[in-house]
Amino acid sequence: MEPSVAVATVLPTYDRRPASCVAILASDPHAQSGTYTIENPDGGGALDVYCDMETDDGGWTLVYKIAGASDMMSTGAVNAEGLAQADGSLESDGSGKLSDVAIRSLCTEQYKVVHGV
């Protein structure tokens, strides 16, 4: 009797989620703009964010967006899920922001402020 052989496919695993959109782009230079999961700088596990991988060499994380009139004045996250679903367009509806802790963590090296028309 011949022994049976089991074949298994092993998918790559990661010790940690990427820390930012810059880290994602560094690991995959062909990454497209869209929603990605990064490690939450607040320490809360996973965080879905919108990454712009094209503008000014890419790697930008959308951390704050005000669409229309807003009185958003909070140190905590406000509609962070809405930011992750953004299309990167300044004209799209919906306001939101990550927590101040997350913004400070993600914006340590460089940042840019883009004003809509």
N, CA, C and O atoms as a DFTB+ gen file, in Angstrom:
468 C
 N C O
     1  1       0.840      -1.165       0.000
     2  2       0.000       0.000       0.000
     3  2       0.892       1.237       0.000
     4  3       1.814       1.346       0.808
     5  1       0.610       2.175      -0.918
     6  2       1.406       3.397      -1.004
     7  2       0.882       4.417       0.004
     8  3      -0.322       4.513       0.239
     9  1       1.823       5.192       0.607
    10  2       1.374       6.225       1.552
    11  2       0.661       7.354       0.800
    12  3       1.026       7.682      -0.329
    13  1      -0.333       7.929       1.421
    14  2      -1.027       9.057       0.802
    15  2      -0.247      10.339       1.074
    16  3       0.402      10.488       2.110
    17  1      -0.326      11.242       0.133
    18  2       0.388      12.508       0.244
    19  2      -0.631      13.640       0.220
    20  3      -1.501      13.697      -0.649
    21  1      -0.509      14.516       1.168
    22  2      -1.385      15.688       1.208
    23  2      -0.597      16.892       0.717
    24  3       0.557      17.085       1.100
    25  1      -1.216      17.693      -0.122
    26  2      -0.575      18.891      -0.636
    27  2      -1.369      20.092      -0.123
    28  3      -2.595      20.138      -0.221
    29  1      -0.645      21.048       0.419
    30  2      -1.300      22.249       0.934
    31  2      -0.641      23.476       0.317
    32  3       0.570      23.499       0.100
    33  1      -1.436      24.478       0.042
    34  2      -0.911      25.742      -0.443
    35  2      -0.749      26.669       0.753
    36  3      -1.684      26.888       1.523
    37  1       0.437      27.199       0.889
    38  2       0.704      28.112       1.999
    39  2       0.700      29.535       1.454
    40  3       1.510      29.890       0.598
    41  1      -0.213      30.330       1.959
    42  2      -0.271      31.729       1.562
    43  2       0.673      32.541       2.435
    44  3       0.884      32.206       3.600
    45  1       1.246      33.614       1.876
    46  2       2.152      34.417       2.696
    47  2       1.408      35.067       3.854
    48  3       0.254      35.473       3.717
    49  1       2.066      35.157       4.970
    50  2       1.494      35.832       6.124
    51  2       2.417      36.985       6.503
    52  3       3.598      36.993       6.156
    53  1       1.884      37.917       7.190
    54  2       2.653      39.079       7.591
    55  2       2.621      39.183       9.101
    56  3       1.603      38.908       9.735
    57  1       3.754      39.585       9.672
    58  2       3.810      39.745      11.119
    59  2       2.915      40.892      11.576
    60  3       2.299      40.845      12.641
    61  1       2.866      41.920      10.737
    62  2       2.064      43.100      11.061
    63  2       1.433      43.648       9.799
    64  3       1.915      43.414       8.690
    65  1       0.355      44.377       9.983
    66  2      -0.205      45.121       8.857
    67  2       0.744      46.270       8.546
    68  3       1.506      46.693       9.414
    69  1       0.706      46.788       7.297
    70  2       1.543      47.938       6.971
    71  2       1.186      49.116       7.881
    72  3       0.045      49.240       8.327
    73  1       2.169      49.979       8.152
    74  2       1.962      51.119       9.042
    75  2       1.363      52.316       8.324
    76  3       0.802      53.202       8.967
    77  1       1.474      52.357       6.991
    78  2       1.009      53.537       6.257
    79  2       0.901      53.224       4.774
    80  3       1.297      52.151       4.320
    81  1       0.360      54.173       4.028
    82  2       0.291      54.034       2.573
    83  2       1.701      54.046       1.971
    84  3       1.951      53.384       0.964
    85  1       2.608      54.786       2.577
    86  2       4.001      54.810       2.112
    87  2       4.600      53.407       2.204
    88  3       5.298      52.962       1.293
    89  1       4.322      52.715       3.309
    90  2       4.840      51.351       3.488
    91  2       4.250      50.403       2.447
    92  3       4.948      49.523       1.945
    93  1       2.977      50.577       2.122
    94  2       2.347      49.734       1.107
    95  2       3.012      49.965      -0.243
    96  3       3.333      49.012      -0.952
    97  1       3.218      51.224      -0.596
    98  2       3.837      51.556      -1.878
    99  2       5.286      51.070      -1.933
   100  3       5.754      50.639      -2.987
   101  1       5.990      51.135      -0.819
   102  2       7.373      50.655      -0.774
   103  2       7.436      49.149      -1.019
   104  3       8.362      48.662      -1.667
   105  1       6.450      48.410      -0.499
   106  2       6.449      46.964      -0.687
   107  2       5.881      46.543      -2.039
   108  3       6.163      45.443      -2.515
   109  1       5.080      47.415      -2.663
   110  2       4.503      47.127      -3.977
   111  2       4.460      48.416      -4.795
   112  3       3.462      49.136      -4.755
   113  1       5.527      48.715      -5.536
   114  2       5.598      49.955      -6.308
   115  2       4.497      50.098      -7.360
   116  3       4.302      51.184      -7.906
   117  1       3.783      49.020      -7.645
   118  2       2.711      49.066      -8.635
   119  2       1.328      49.154      -7.987
   120  3       0.315      49.023      -8.674
   121  1       1.278      49.373      -6.671
   122  2       0.001      49.473      -5.969
   123  2      -0.822      50.614      -6.555
   124  3      -0.285      51.673      -6.882
   125  1      -2.112      50.394      -6.684
   126  2      -3.032      51.379      -7.238
   127  2      -3.707      52.161      -6.104
   128  3      -3.790      51.678      -4.975
   129  1      -4.177      53.343      -6.407
   130  2      -4.943      54.126      -5.435
   131  2      -6.202      53.359      -5.049
   132  3      -6.816      52.699      -5.887
   133  1      -6.580      53.447      -3.786
   134  2      -7.769      52.767      -3.318
   135  2      -7.743      52.568      -1.818
   136  3      -6.926      53.162      -1.115
   137  1      -8.642      51.728      -1.334
   138  2      -8.756      51.448       0.093
   139  2      -7.823      50.314       0.479
   140  3      -7.802      49.265      -0.165
   141  1      -7.051      50.538       1.540
   142  2      -6.117      49.543       2.067
   143  2      -6.298      49.463       3.577
   144  3      -6.825      50.386       4.199
   145  1      -5.857      48.353       4.160
   146  2      -5.899      48.180       5.604
   147  2      -4.499      48.363       6.154
   148  3      -3.553      47.700       5.729
   149  1      -4.383      49.293       7.124
   150  2      -3.102      49.522       7.789
   151  2      -3.272      49.273       9.283
   152  3      -4.390      49.093       9.766
   153  1      -2.175      49.265      10.000
   154  2      -2.225      49.149      11.449
   155  2      -2.731      50.479      12.001
   156  3      -2.213      51.536      11.643
   157  1      -3.727      50.434      12.861
   158  2      -4.295      51.660      13.412
   159  2      -3.287      52.317      14.345
   160  3      -2.886      51.712      15.340
   161  1      -2.867      53.553      14.039
   162  2      -1.911      54.238      14.919
   163  2      -2.451      54.462      16.321
   164  3      -1.677      54.703      17.248
   165  1      -3.772      54.388      16.493
   166  2      -4.380      54.506      17.824
   167  2      -4.190      53.234      18.643
   168  3      -4.497      53.204      19.835
   169  1      -3.683      52.185      18.000
   170  2      -3.517      50.919      18.692
   171  2      -4.760      50.056      18.657
   172  3      -4.848      49.069      19.388
   173  1      -5.721      50.408      17.820
   174  2      -6.984      49.689      17.781
   175  2      -7.050      48.586      16.748
   176  3      -8.149      48.224      16.328
   177  1      -5.919      48.028      16.313
   178  2      -5.955      46.949      15.329
   179  2      -5.957      47.474      13.911
   180  3      -5.159      48.343      13.561
   181  1      -6.853      46.948      13.098
   182  2      -6.898      47.304      11.677
   183  2      -7.632      48.619      11.458
   184  3      -8.564      48.957      12.189
   185  1      -7.192      49.361      10.429
   186  2      -7.835      50.611      10.045
   187  2      -7.847      50.687       8.528
   188  3      -6.794      50.645       7.892
   189  1      -9.034      50.799       7.946
   190  2      -9.141      50.969       6.499
   191  2      -8.954      52.435       6.176
   192  3      -9.586      53.299       6.783
   193  1      -8.069      52.722       5.202
   194  2      -7.783      54.088       4.787
   195  2      -7.756      54.169       3.271
   196  3      -7.565      53.162       2.589
   197  1      -7.949      55.376       2.746
   198  2      -7.798      55.599       1.312
   199  2      -6.353      56.015       1.054
   200  3      -5.844      56.937       1.691
   201  1      -5.693      55.331       0.117
   202  2      -4.317      55.642      -0.256
   203  2      -4.286      56.184      -1.683
   204  3      -4.815      55.566      -2.607
   205  1      -3.661      57.344      -1.845
   206  2      -3.416      57.926      -3.170
   207  2      -2.014      57.495      -3.566
   208  3      -1.030      57.975      -3.004
   209  1      -1.924      56.597      -4.526
   210  2      -0.640      56.039      -4.938
   211  2      -0.089      56.701      -6.204
   212  3       0.885      56.219      -6.783
   213  1      -0.708      57.799      -6.632
   214  2      -0.294      58.409      -7.889
   215  2       0.197      59.854      -7.740
   216  3       1.213      60.210      -8.335
   217  1      -0.485      60.679      -6.976
   218  2      -0.141      62.096      -6.865
   219  2       1.219      62.274      -6.191
   220  3       1.490      61.669      -5.153
   221  1       2.073      63.111      -6.791
   222  2       3.384      63.441      -6.193
   223  2       4.129      62.203      -5.693
   224  3       4.568      62.168      -4.543
   225  1       4.270      61.214      -6.526
   226  2       4.989      59.959      -6.242
   227  2       4.246      58.996      -5.326
   228  3       4.785      57.947      -4.974
   229  1       3.027      59.326      -4.936
   230  2       2.173      58.390      -4.212
   231  2       2.531      58.164      -2.756
   232  3       3.463      58.765      -2.222
   233  1       1.764      57.277      -2.125
   234  2       1.958      56.930      -0.730
   235  2       1.216      57.826       0.244
   236  3       1.502      57.806       1.441
   237  1       0.261      58.617      -0.252
   238  2      -0.475      59.561       0.591
   239  2      -1.677      58.884       1.250
   240  3      -2.388      58.106       0.614
   241  1      -1.892      59.188       2.522
   242  2      -3.026      58.667       3.273
   243  2      -4.023      59.798       3.488
   244  3      -3.660      60.855       4.003
   245  1      -5.270      59.584       3.100
   246  2      -6.308      60.574       3.337
   247  2      -6.667      60.518       4.820
   248  3      -7.198      59.512       5.292
   249  1      -6.378      61.598       5.559
   250  2      -6.605      61.604       7.001
   251  2      -7.726      62.544       7.425
   252  3      -8.253      62.421       8.531
   253  1      -8.098      63.493       6.543
   254  2      -9.083      64.501       6.916
   255  2      -9.720      65.030       5.648
   256  3      -9.020      65.315       4.677
   257  1     -11.033      65.166       5.640
   258  2     -11.713      65.722       4.477
   259  2     -12.978      66.426       4.927
   260  3     -13.787      65.871       5.672
   261  1     -13.136      67.656       4.465
   262  2     -14.356      68.402       4.751
   263  2     -15.035      68.671       3.426
   264  3     -14.462      69.305       2.541
   265  1     -16.243      68.192       3.295
   266  2     -17.031      68.421       2.081
   267  2     -18.177      69.348       2.436
   268  3     -19.069      68.979       3.200
   269  1     -18.156      70.540       1.887
   270  2     -19.211      71.506       2.175
   271  2     -19.043      72.126       3.540
   272  3     -17.962      72.086       4.127
   273  1     -20.115      72.698       4.039
   274  2     -20.088      73.333       5.355
   275  2     -19.952      72.267       6.433
   276  3     -20.644      71.249       6.406
   277  1     -19.062      72.510       7.373
   278  2     -18.861      71.534       8.431
   279  2     -18.418      72.241       9.695
   280  3     -17.669      73.216       9.639
   281  1     -18.872      71.760      10.815
   282  2     -18.412      72.282      12.089
   283  2     -17.641      71.196      12.836
   284  3     -17.645      71.141      14.066
   285  1     -16.984      70.338      12.067
   286  2     -16.253      69.221      12.638
   287  2     -15.092      69.740      13.488
   288  3     -14.100      70.249      12.967
   289  1     -15.238      69.602      14.797
   290  2     -14.189      70.007      15.732
   291  2     -14.077      68.903      16.764
   292  3     -14.721      68.952      17.811
   293  1     -13.272      67.927      16.471
   294  2     -13.147      66.778      17.350
   295  2     -11.710      66.291      17.338
   296  3     -11.042      66.341      16.305
   297  1     -11.229      65.820      18.483
   298  2      -9.903      65.214      18.519
   299  2      -9.992      63.729      18.196
   300  3      -8.987      63.092      17.878
   301  1     -11.201      63.182      18.281
   302  2     -11.404      61.776      17.962
   303  2     -11.720      61.582      16.491
   304  3     -11.859      62.544      15.735
   305  1     -11.829      60.346      16.107
   306  2     -12.171      60.015      14.727
   307  2     -13.627      60.379      14.462
   308  3     -14.494      60.186      15.314
   309  1     -13.881      60.908      13.267
   310  2     -15.238      61.250      12.850
   311  2     -15.442      60.675      11.462
   312  3     -14.772      61.086      10.515
   313  1     -16.363      59.726      11.332
   314  2     -16.659      59.107      10.040
   315  2     -15.394      58.603       9.334
   316  3     -15.238      58.794       8.128
   317  1     -14.508      57.972      10.074
   318  2     -13.271      57.446       9.477
   319  2     -13.591      56.413       8.400
   320  3     -12.849      56.280       7.427
   321  1     -14.692      55.684       8.569
   322  2     -15.085      54.695       7.565
   323  2     -15.405      55.376       6.239
   324  3     -15.133      54.829       5.170
   325  1     -15.980      56.566       6.314
   326  2     -16.300      57.322       5.110
   327  2     -15.052      57.751       4.353
   328  3     -15.052      57.792       3.122
   329  1     -13.987      58.070       5.085
   330  2     -12.717      58.416       4.431
   331  2     -12.176      57.242       3.634
   332  3     -11.655      57.420       2.533
   333  1     -12.299      56.049       4.186
   334  2     -11.765      54.857       3.517
   335  2     -12.504      54.561       2.230
   336  3     -11.946      53.952       1.317
   337  1     -13.760      54.987       2.149
   338  2     -14.550      54.716       0.955
   339  2     -14.467      55.840      -0.071
   340  3     -15.090      55.763      -1.130
   341  1     -13.708      56.875       0.234
   342  2     -13.586      58.011      -0.684
   343  2     -12.921      57.570      -1.979
   344  3     -12.228      56.555      -2.032
   345  1     -13.148      58.350      -3.009
   346  2     -12.499      58.048      -4.282
   347  2     -11.293      58.955      -4.499
   348  3     -10.707      58.964      -5.582
   349  1     -10.927      59.706      -3.488
   350  2      -9.791      60.594      -3.595
   351  2     -10.136      61.937      -4.203
   352  3      -9.294      62.833      -4.252
   353  1     -11.345      62.082      -4.659
   354  2     -11.775      63.316      -5.317
   355  2     -12.196      64.342      -4.272
   356  3     -12.934      64.027      -3.339
   357  1     -11.721      65.561      -4.437
   358  2     -12.138      66.620      -3.522
   359  2     -13.605      66.973      -3.704
   360  3     -14.231      67.544      -2.810
   361  1     -14.146      66.632      -4.859
   362  2     -15.530      66.970      -5.138
   363  2     -16.520      65.944      -4.572
   364  3     -17.717      66.227      -4.531
   365  1     -16.074      64.791      -4.144
   366  2     -16.995      63.775      -3.649
   367  2     -17.605      64.207      -2.318
   368  3     -16.995      64.956      -1.555
   369  1     -18.797      63.732      -2.059
   370  2     -19.507      64.086      -0.837
   371  2     -18.914      63.369       0.361
   372  3     -18.217      62.363       0.226
   373  1     -19.202      63.898       1.520
   374  2     -18.825      63.236       2.762
   375  2     -17.609      63.857       3.419
   376  3     -16.590      64.109       2.776
   377  1     -17.738      64.097       4.712
   378  2     -16.640      64.612       5.511
   379  2     -16.211      63.535       6.480
   380  3     -16.988      62.633       6.795
   381  1     -14.998      63.619       6.950
   382  2     -14.518      62.681       7.944
   383  2     -13.084      62.971       8.311
   384  3     -12.395      63.732       7.632
   385  1     -12.642      62.361       9.384
   386  2     -11.248      62.507       9.786
   387  2     -10.839      61.331      10.659
   388  3     -11.668      60.703      11.317
   389  1      -9.559      61.054      10.647
   390  2      -9.006      60.086      11.581
   391  2      -8.805      60.809      12.904
   392  3      -8.916      62.033      12.964
   393  1      -8.512      60.070      13.956
   394  2      -8.266      60.704      15.251
   395  2      -6.995      61.549      15.165
   396  3      -6.151      61.320      14.299
   397  1      -6.863      62.510      16.052
   398  2      -5.663      63.341      16.078
   399  2      -4.414      62.500      16.321
   400  3      -3.360      62.777      15.747
   401  1      -4.520      61.481      17.160
   402  2      -3.382      60.598      17.417
   403  2      -2.941      59.917      16.120
   404  3      -1.748      59.851      15.826
   405  1      -3.901      59.414      15.351
   406  2      -3.578      58.753      14.086
   407  2      -2.978      59.747      13.093
   408  3      -2.006      59.431      12.407
   409  1      -3.549      60.933      13.017
   410  2      -3.030      61.943      12.084
   411  2      -1.596      62.309      12.436
   412  3      -0.737      62.364      11.556
   413  1      -1.327      62.560      13.716
   414  2       0.044      62.900      14.123
   415  2       1.012      61.776      13.805
   416  3       2.141      62.028      13.384
   417  1       0.587      60.553      14.000
   418  2       1.454      59.407      13.731
   419  2       1.739      59.254      12.237
   420  3       2.872      58.973      11.847
   421  1       0.719      59.438      11.405
   422  2       0.872      59.252       9.964
   423  2       1.554      60.439       9.280
   424  3       2.105      60.289       8.189
   425  1       1.523      61.594       9.898
   426  2       2.056      62.811       9.264
   427  2       3.357      63.272       9.906
   428  3       3.568      64.472      10.081
   429  1       4.223      62.342      10.256
   430  2       5.480      62.717      10.910
   431  2       6.533      63.228       9.941
   432  3       7.345      64.075      10.312
   433  1       6.538      62.735       8.714
   434  2       7.600      63.109       7.786
   435  2       7.192      64.216       6.841
   436  3       7.896      65.220       6.735
   437  1       6.099      64.066       6.168
   438  2       5.643      65.111       5.270
   439  2       4.144      65.005       5.111
   440  3       3.552      63.941       5.289
   441  1       3.552      66.116       4.777
   442  2       2.117      66.147       4.550
   443  2       1.825      67.264       3.565
   444  3       2.663      68.132       3.320
   445  1       0.640      67.229       3.012
   446  2       0.212      68.312       2.144
   447  2      -1.247      68.594       2.387
   448  3      -2.030      67.701       2.711
   449  1      -1.596      69.840       2.228
   450  2      -2.978      70.263       2.370
   451  2      -3.447      70.641       0.982
   452  3      -2.813      71.447       0.300
   453  1      -4.554      70.058       0.566
   454  2      -5.109      70.330      -0.757
   455  2      -6.461      70.992      -0.560
   456  3      -7.337      70.450       0.114
   457  1      -6.624      72.153      -1.145
   458  2      -7.903      72.865      -1.057
   459  2      -8.668      72.652      -2.354
   460  3      -8.094      72.717      -3.441
   461  1      -9.966      72.397      -2.233
   462  2     -10.818      72.229      -3.412
   463  2     -11.069      73.552      -4.102
   464  3     -10.804      74.625      -3.559
   465  1     -11.581      73.449      -5.295
   466  2     -11.879      74.639      -6.083
   467  2     -13.214      75.205      -5.697
   468  3     -13.641      76.216      -6.256
